[in-house]
């Protein structure tokens, strides 16, 4: 017998606005919006006074498995997702070993099927020598327990410093990847030669403030310009990860319709001014820029130059982060606090819930062709988050679900928090507790639809 759940009386963030209505779920799908109050259901959730949003899709996380599970793994990272209203994550390939071929990708998908509390997808990483694997990654067979084929969401290139063999900096290799592969490409854009030259100029005994001088605006713009040029010449869909500098924005605008971009909360909420307060706890790549850059990144989200928000969740232990620069690693945890940070901004009148749903749910689904994801509409997957916009809570290191157990926003009081999360129609998080039995599924992708710019506003992937 099909299981039905009625979410009753919520303010529902729909593709065309917010409506006080009911949402009926059947098994793993949204069966109806504006359903009657007296539906025959196994469960009725009284949601009066709260807002129902489509589940967040975070298209850039680093969950460290395999190779650095003391920082995070797929289980702990997915727990943090569920607590933060994130119902789908796409994970980067720079694990140890990196996910650069079918075998390593298959291992991740099989592992996630066993342990992930939310839905998942994994990028394949580009190297100077794995072009055949990149071409073949459009379909991976036998990586789910049921043996069905899945589609990898995209190719990740590090056009800048990375670990192992994931740095792709030669023009010849980049030309081949853009010209002869089919999957959408995303990249970490920081020019390696610029970073090295800046490091030499800084000299001995650099401090944390020097991090933003080493990884400066020029390092970002040189790499972004190079990638956008490749995308336009080869007519290949390209996504700029974690835009950080105002000077990148004109390049991103010039890349339409082949180029999309994202912003991370740290690049519009923090700036170089925060080094004095947070030190290495706000060290990241790309590095923080000026306050003017942070404002420009936010404005680019509002005006549509940047399409989506992602976290670049990159956890390290607090002991590692507190090492003296440059021994301290770059990266921060953010996946469970990003939605509350944005809800808090909505409460401050800086954005709307419709914008948040667009940036964090609908747009990533459209960029990566995620079938059935990103909006509350009949026929879509029942991945949802119920939020209490009046709830005030202090970000507390002692109650983080991420294994690393800290947040750069610790001590901040935020208003607006997730109180219940559904994945595939099942409650996975409620009353600050995780339901241990729920598991997510691999995302399905339809890259034939042409990406973000081929879809008019209000049209999603089913």
C-alpha positions in Angstrom: 0.0 0.0 0.0 1.3 3.5 -0.9 2.3 5.6 2.0 0.7 9.1 2.0 1.9 12.0 4.1 0.0 15.3 4.3 1.9 18.4 5.2 -0.9 20.7 6.3 -1.2 24.5 6.6 2.4 25.5 5.7 3.4 28.6 3.8 4.8 26.8 0.8 7.5 28.3 -1.4 6.3 27.3 -4.9 7.9 28.1 -8.2 5.6 31.1 -8.7 5.4 32.4 -5.2 4.4 31.6 -1.6 1.0 30.1 -0.8 -0.7 28.9 2.4 -1.6 25.4 1.3 -1.2 21.7 1.8 1.3 19.3 0.2 0.5 15.7 -0.3 3.3 13.1 -0.5 2.9 9.6 -1.8 5.9 7.3 -1.3 8.9 9.3 -2.6 7.0 11.8 -4.7 5.0 15.0 -4.3 1.5 13.8 -5.3 -0.3 17.1 -5.1 0.0 20.7 -4.1 -3.1 22.5 -2.7 -4.4 19.1 -1.6 -7.6 18.9 0.5 -7.5 18.9 4.3 -9.2 15.6 4.8 -6.9 13.3 2.7 -6.7 9.7 3.8 -3.1 9.5 5.0 -0.8 7.5 7.2 0.7 10.7 8.6 -0.5 14.3 8.9 2.1 16.9 9.7 0.7 20.1 11.2 2.8 22.9 9.7 0.8 26.0 10.5 3.1 29.0 11.1 6.1 27.4 9.3 7.5 27.6 5.8 8.0 24.6 3.5 10.9 24.9 1.0 12.3 22.5 -1.6 15.2 20.6 -0.1 18.6 22.3 -0.6 20.9 21.0 -3.2 24.6 21.6 -2.3 26.6 21.2 -5.5 30.0 21.5 -3.9 31.1 19.5 -0.8 34.2 17.6 0.3 33.3 14.7 2.6 36.9 13.4 2.7 36.1 9.7 2.2 38.3 7.8 1.4 41.5 9.0 2.8 40.8 11.6 5.6 37.8 10.2 7.5 39.0 11.8 10.7 37.8 15.1 9.3 34.5 13.9 7.7 33.1 10.9 5.9 30.0 10.2 3.8 27.9 9.3 6.8 28.8 12.2 9.0 28.7 14.7 6.2 25.2 13.5 5.1 24.0 13.8 8.7 25.2 17.4 8.7 23.3 17.8 5.4 20.0 16.5 6.9 20.3 18.7 9.9 20.9 21.7 7.6 18.0 21.1 5.3 20.3 19.8 2.5 18.6 16.8 0.8 21.1 16.4 -2.0 24.8 16.8 -2.2 27.3 16.6 -5.1 30.8 15.7 -3.9 34.1 16.7 -5.3 36.7 14.2 -6.5 39.8 15.3 -4.5 39.8 12.4 -2.0 42.7 10.0 -1.4 42.8 8.3 -3.9 41.0 10.8 -6.1 37.9 9.8 -8.0 39.3 9.9 -11.5 38.1 6.7 -13.0 35.1 4.3 -13.1 36.4 2.1 -10.3 36.9 4.9 -7.8 33.6 6.5 -8.7 31.8 3.2 -8.3 33.3 2.8 -4.8 31.9 6.1 -3.7 28.4 5.4 -5.1 28.3 2.0 -3.5 29.5 3.4 -0.2 27.0 6.3 -0.2 24.1 3.8 -0.9 25.0 2.2 2.4 25.5 5.2 4.6 24.2 8.4 3.2 21.2 9.9 4.9 20.5 12.2 1.9 20.7 12.0 -1.9 24.1 12.0 -3.6 26.2 12.4 -6.7 29.9 12.4 -7.4 32.0 14.4 -9.9 34.8 12.7 -11.8 38.1 14.6 -11.5 40.2 15.6 -14.5 43.9 14.9 -14.8 46.4 15.4 -17.6 46.0 11.7 -18.6 42.4 10.4 -17.9 40.6 11.8 -21.0 39.2 8.3 -21.9 37.7 8.1 -18.4 36.1 11.5 -18.7 34.6 10.6 -22.0 33.2 7.4 -20.7 31.7 8.9 -17.5 28.4 9.8 -19.1 27.1 6.4 -18.0 28.4 4.3 -15.1 27.0 0.9 -14.9 26.6 -1.3 -11.8 27.5 1.3 -9.2 24.1 1.0 -7.4 23.1 -2.1 -5.4 20.3 -2.6 -8.0 22.9 -2.7 -10.7 21.3 0.2 -12.7 23.2 2.8 -14.6 23.7 6.3 -13.3 24.9 9.5 -14.8 27.8 11.4 -13.3 26.7 15.1 -12.8 29.9 16.6 -14.2 33.7 16.9 -14.5 35.8 18.8 -12.0 39.0 20.5 -13.0 41.4 22.2 -10.6 42.9 25.1 -12.6 45.2 25.9 -9.7 46.8 24.3 -6.7 45.5 20.9 -5.7 46.7 17.7 -4.3 48.1 14.6 -6.1 47.6 14.7 -9.9 44.4 16.7 -10.0 46.1 20.0 -11.1 45.4 20.5 -14.8 47.3 23.6 -15.9 48.6 22.8 -19.4 46.6 24.5 -22.2 46.8 21.4 -24.4 45.1 19.2 -21.8 42.4 21.8 -21.1 41.7 22.1 -24.8 41.2 18.4 -25.1 38.9 18.2 -22.1 36.7 21.0 -23.3 36.6 19.8 -26.9 36.1 16.1 -26.6 34.0 15.4 -23.5 30.2 15.7 -23.1 29.6 16.2 -19.4 29.3 19.7 -17.9 32.6 21.0 -16.5 33.2 22.9 -13.3 36.5 24.3 -12.1 38.4 25.7 -9.2 39.8 28.8 -10.8 43.0 30.1 -9.4 45.9 30.5 -11.7 48.9 28.4 -10.5 51.7 30.5 -12.0 50.2 33.7 -10.5 49.9 32.0 -7.0 53.5 30.9 -7.2 54.7 34.3 -8.2 52.8 36.0 -5.4 54.1 33.5 -2.9 57.7 34.3 -3.9 57.0 38.1 -3.6 55.6 37.6 -0.1 58.9 36.2 1.1 59.7 34.2 4.3 57.4 33.8 7.3 54.0 34.7 5.7 51.1 35.4 8.0 47.4 34.5 7.5 46.8 38.0 6.0 49.3 37.1 3.3 47.0 34.3 2.2 44.8 36.8 0.3 47.9 38.4 -1.2 49.1 35.1 -2.5 45.7 34.0 -3.8 44.7 37.4 -5.0 42.1 38.7 -7.4 44.5 38.3 -10.4 44.9 34.6 -9.6 41.2 34.2 -9.8 40.5 36.3 -12.8 43.3 34.8 -14.9 42.0 31.3 -14.4 38.3 32.3 -14.8 39.1 34.2 -18.0 41.0 31.1 -19.3 38.1 28.8 -18.5 35.4 31.0 -19.9 37.3 31.4 -23.1 37.5 27.6 -23.4 33.8 27.2 -22.8 32.9 29.8 -25.4 35.2 28.5 -28.1 34.2 24.9 -27.6 30.6 25.7 -26.8 30.9 23.5 -23.7 28.8 24.1 -20.6 31.0 25.4 -17.8 30.3 26.3 -14.1 32.5 28.7 -12.2 32.9 27.3 -8.6 33.0 29.7 -5.6 33.4 33.1 -7.4 35.2 35.3 -5.0 36.2 38.6 -6.7 34.3 41.5 -8.3 36.6 41.4 -11.3 35.4 37.9 -12.2 31.8 39.0 -12.7 32.2 40.7 -16.1 33.9 37.5 -17.3 31.0 35.4 -16.0 28.4 37.7 -17.7 30.3 37.4 -21.0 30.1 33.6 -20.8 26.4 33.4 -21.2 24.8 31.0 -22.4 27.5 28.5 -21.7 28.7 29.7 -18.3 27.0 29.7 -14.9 28.5 30.5 -11.5 28.0 30.0 -7.8 28.8 31.9 -4.6 29.7 30.5 -1.2 28.5 32.1 2.0 32.0 32.8 3.2 32.8 34.9 0.1 29.9 37.3 0.7 29.7 37.1 4.5 33.4 37.3 5.3 36.2 39.5 3.9 39.9 40.1 4.6 38.8 42.2 7.6 37.8 39.0 9.4 41.3 37.6 9.6 41.9 39.8 12.7 38.9 38.1 14.4 39.0 34.5 13.0 42.6 34.0 11.9 43.1 30.7 10.1 39.5 29.6 10.9 38.5 31.7 7.8 41.4 30.5 5.6 40.1 29.1 2.4 40.7 28.7 -1.3 39.9 30.9 -3.2 41.0 33.3 -0.5 38.8 36.0 1.0 38.9 39.3 -0.8 38.0 42.8 0.2 34.7 44.0 1.7 33.9 45.6 -1.7 34.4 42.2 -3.4 32.1 40.5 -0.8 29.3 43.1 -1.5 29.8 42.7 -5.2 29.4 38.9 -5.0 26.2 39.3 -3.0 24.8 41.8 -5.5 25.7 39.4 -8.3 23.5 36.8 -6.7 20.6 39.3 -6.5 20.9 40.5 -10.1 21.3 37.0 -11.5 24.9 37.2 -12.7 25.6 34.3 -10.2 22.9 31.6 -10.3 23.3 29.6 -7.1 24.7 29.2 -3.6 26.9 26.3 -2.6 29.0 25.7 0.5 32.3 24.3 -0.6 32.1 22.4 2.7 35.7 21.5 3.3 36.2 20.3 6.9 39.4 20.0 8.9 39.8 19.4 12.6 40.0 22.4 14.8 43.5 21.3 15.8 44.6 21.4 12.1 43.0 24.7 11.5 44.7 26.3 14.5 48.2 25.4 13.2 50.3 28.5 12.4 50.0 29.7 8.8 51.0 28.4 6.2 50.8 24.9 7.9 47.1 25.5 8.5 44.9 23.9 5.8 42.4 25.9 3.7 38.7 25.1 4.0 35.7 25.5 6.4 32.6 23.4 7.3 29.4 25.1 6.2 26.9 22.5 5.0 24.6 22.5 8.1 24.7 26.2 8.7 24.3 27.7 5.2 20.5 27.6 5.1 20.2 29.2 8.6 22.6 31.9 7.5 20.4 32.6 4.5 17.1 32.4 6.4 18.7 34.9 8.8 19.4 37.3 5.9 15.8 36.9 4.8 14.6 37.9 8.2 16.9 41.0 7.9 15.1 41.9 4.7 18.2 41.3 2.5 16.5 38.6 0.4 13.3 36.6 0.1 12.5 33.0 0.6 11.7 32.7 -3.1 15.2 33.8 -3.9 16.7 31.4 -1.4 14.7 28.5 -3.0 15.9 29.6 -6.4 19.6 29.9 -5.4 19.8 26.8 -3.3 17.3 24.4 -4.9 16.0 25.2 -8.3 19.2 26.6 -9.9 21.5 23.8 -8.9 19.0 21.3 -10.2 18.9 23.1 -13.5 22.6 23.6 -13.8 23.4 19.9 -13.3 20.2 18.5 -14.9 19.0 16.8 -11.7 15.8 15.0 -12.6 12.9 15.5 -10.2 14.8 17.9 -7.9 14.7 21.6 -6.9 11.0 22.6 -6.5 7.7 21.8 -4.8 5.5 20.7 -7.6 3.4 17.6 -8.4 5.6 14.8 -9.8 8.8 16.0 -8.2 10.8 14.1 -5.6 9.6 14.6 -2.0 12.8 16.3 -0.8 11.6 19.0 1.5 12.6 21.2 4.4 10.2 22.8 6.9 11.7 25.9 8.6 10.7 28.1 11.5 11.4 31.7 10.6 10.9 32.9 14.1 13.3 30.4 15.8 16.5 32.0 17.2 19.4 29.9 17.9 23.1 30.4 18.6 25.5 28.5 16.3 27.2 26.2 18.8 30.3 24.1 18.2 29.0 21.5 20.7 25.9 20.7 18.6 27.4 20.4 15.1 26.6 17.2 13.2 29.7 17.5 11.1 32.5 15.3 12.4 35.0 18.2 12.6 32.7 19.8 15.3 33.2 23.5 14.7 31.9 26.4 12.7 33.4 29.8 11.8 30.0 31.2 12.6 30.1 29.8 16.2 28.6 32.3 18.7 26.4 34.1 16.1 22.7 34.2 16.8 20.7 33.3 13.7 16.9 33.6 13.2 15.4 31.0 11.0 16.2 27.3 11.3 15.2 24.0 9.7 13.0 21.9 12.0 12.2 19.0 9.7 13.7 17.5 6.6 12.3 14.9 4.2 14.3 12.8 1.8 12.3 10.8 -0.7 9.2 11.3 1.4 10.8 10.0 4.6 11.5 12.2 7.6 15.2 12.1 8.1 15.6 15.0 10.6 13.0 16.2 13.2 13.2 17.9 16.6 17.0 18.0 16.4 17.2 14.3 15.9 18.2 12.1 13.0 16.2 9.1 12.0 18.9 6.5 11.5 17.0 4.2 9.1 16.6 6.7 6.2 18.9 6.5 3.2 19.2 8.7 0.2 19.6 7.7 -3.5 21.9 8.5 -6.4 20.8 11.5 -8.4 19.5 11.0 -11.9 20.8 13.5 -14.5 19.5 14.6 -17.9 22.2 16.5 -19.6 20.4 16.4 -22.9 18.2 19.3 -21.8 21.1 21.8 -22.3 21.6 23.2 -18.8 20.5 26.3 -17.0 20.2 28.7 -19.8 18.2 26.4 -22.1 15.4 26.3 -19.5 13.1 29.3 -19.3 12.3 30.6 -15.8 9.8 28.4 -14.1 10.6 25.3 -16.0 12.3 22.4 -14.3 13.5 18.9 -14.9 11.1 16.1 -14.2 
